[in-house]
């Protein structure tokens, strides 16, 4: 056999070996879809699925959901027709046997820690965590965890091939607590990747309320604590302490948004759409914003009385001139499309709001517990309304940064998977 024949034969043998080793794709279990009463929790899943589809197209993904009701499953299947959604004990067992890697999706914390620990115990296979926050020690969003609970969380995270935190505060907290995962970095919330749209519903709503593309801003109110007890499907007990805190602070927190609406209507040609991110916010918007507006302002303000899914919301946001409010994931969905978005936050929330600083939008982040920052909300909204080109340029710069990190984090997923 001469050298050329040997080279051809060797190349063919290598190719056959590679093909035989690739008889099935690598398989990922995506643990995500925590609930459907909030479009942010809905958007986490299609966001990560879209990134996996784009950057690891050869990988098979099975979704292990918490909840995909209320039309969410249908939306996911329409967008990702090959997606397998795990249902029941038998399919869960099969996924544990047949899949190579578990990817924990974005969330307010290490939401499915117990499921990850079960995966490790039963399979010994690797896992990674994509875009979470850790509860701040000085936050009243959750009950303070004791040292043993914190140590267990850090121990489990340390076993991950990678942990991407969606805000730098969480990243630094993990390091301080001794997390030793080999890759710990800032990684954008999975919702940045979502491309779900529902133009048909959005266009019908906008037409019915005479909202023209580029001719309105969106405003989203919220209370310090989400009153889950008013949502029947959550079956949550009434919390008198959280309710009292909401009542105490709602005028303080929402008056800047209301004043911003007034000034936008009086000083610009724009209208304002008051809309929700979760099922509790329609009532809040009516009580605290719409009903308290001056009579000369109300005709150019639209209040949405119904909840919507992420696709319709995004199809509305992309036709707006921008968004402002006290929520996080609608701004995320805006920036992902190059739409300007202002975020207000307070101590009761997790540290997720600080991601706005991390992606270069610190000028659009306001802590309403600080009076000097609270006073800057209205001027910031007006500046966004009066300089749409400048606001879009700022949003576009943040979007470019997010997309760069998405590429880099997906490369880390690929390395961990061996894909």
QUIMO-V555924 format. One record per backbone hydrogen bond with DSSP energy under -0.5 kcal/mol. CO is the residue of the C=O (numbers start at 1). NH is the residue of the N-H. Records with the same first field share a line. If there is no record, write none. Layout:
BEGIN
CO->NH + NH
END
This chain:
BEGIN
2->6
3->7
4->8
5->9
6->10
7->11
8->12
9->13
10->14
11->15
12->16
13->17
14->18
15->19
16->20
17->21
19->22
20->23
26->60
27->100 + 101
28->30 + 62
29->31 + 103
30->32 + 64
31->105
32->66
33->66 + 67
37->279
38->42
39->43
40->44
41->45
42->45 + 46
43->47
44->48
45->49
46->50
47->51
48->52
49->53
50->54
51->55
52->56
56->59
60->28
61->84
62->30 + 64
63->65 + 86
64->32
68->73
69->72
71->75
72->76
73->77
74->78
75->79
76->80
80->83
83->85
84->63 + 86
87->91
88->92
89->93
90->94
91->95
92->96
93->97
94->98
95->99
101->29
102->104 + 128
103->31 + 105
104->130
107->133
109->111
110->113
112->116
113->117
114->118
115->119
116->120
117->121
118->122
119->123 + 124 + 125
120->124
126->102
127->161
128->104
129->131 + 164
131->107
132->166 + 167
136->139
146->150
147->151
148->152
149->153
150->154
151->155
152->156
153->157
154->158
155->159
156->159
157->160
160->182
162->129
163->165 + 185
164->131 + 132
165->187
167->171
168->172
169->173
170->174
171->175
172->176
173->177
174->179
175->178
183->163
185->165
189->192
190->193
191->194
198->202
199->203
200->204
201->205
202->206
203->207
204->208
205->209
206->211
207->210
210->212
212->215
215->271
216->321
217->273
218->324
219->221 + 275
220->326
226->228
227->230
228->231
230->232
231->234 + 235
232->235
238->240
239->243
240->244
241->245
242->246
243->247
244->248
245->249
246->250
249->253
250->254
251->255
254->258
255->259
256->260
257->261
258->262
259->263
260->264
261->265
262->266
263->267
264->268
271->217
272->274 + 302
273->219 + 275
274->304
277->39
278->281
280->284
281->285
282->286
283->287
284->288 + 289
285->289 + 290
286->291
289->292
290->293
294->297 + 298
295->299
297->300
298->301
300->272
302->274 + 304
303->305
309->313
310->314
311->198 + 315
312->316
313->316 + 317
314->318
316->319
317->320
319->214
322->218
323->342
324->220
325->344
328->332
329->333
330->334
331->335
332->336
334->337 + 339
335->338
340->323
342->325
343->366
345->368
346->349
350->353
351->354
352->355
353->356
354->357 + 358
355->359
356->361
357->360
361->364
362->365
364->343
366->345 + 368
367->370
369->371
370->373 + 374
371->375
373->376
374->377
375->379
376->380
377->381
378->382
379->383
380->384
381->385
382->386
383->387
387->391
388->392
389->393
390->394
391->395
392->396
393->397
394->398
395->399
396->400
397->401
398->402
399->403
400->404
401->405
402->406
403->407
404->408
405->409
406->410
407->411
408->412
409->413
410->414
411->415
412->416
413->417
414->418 + 419
END
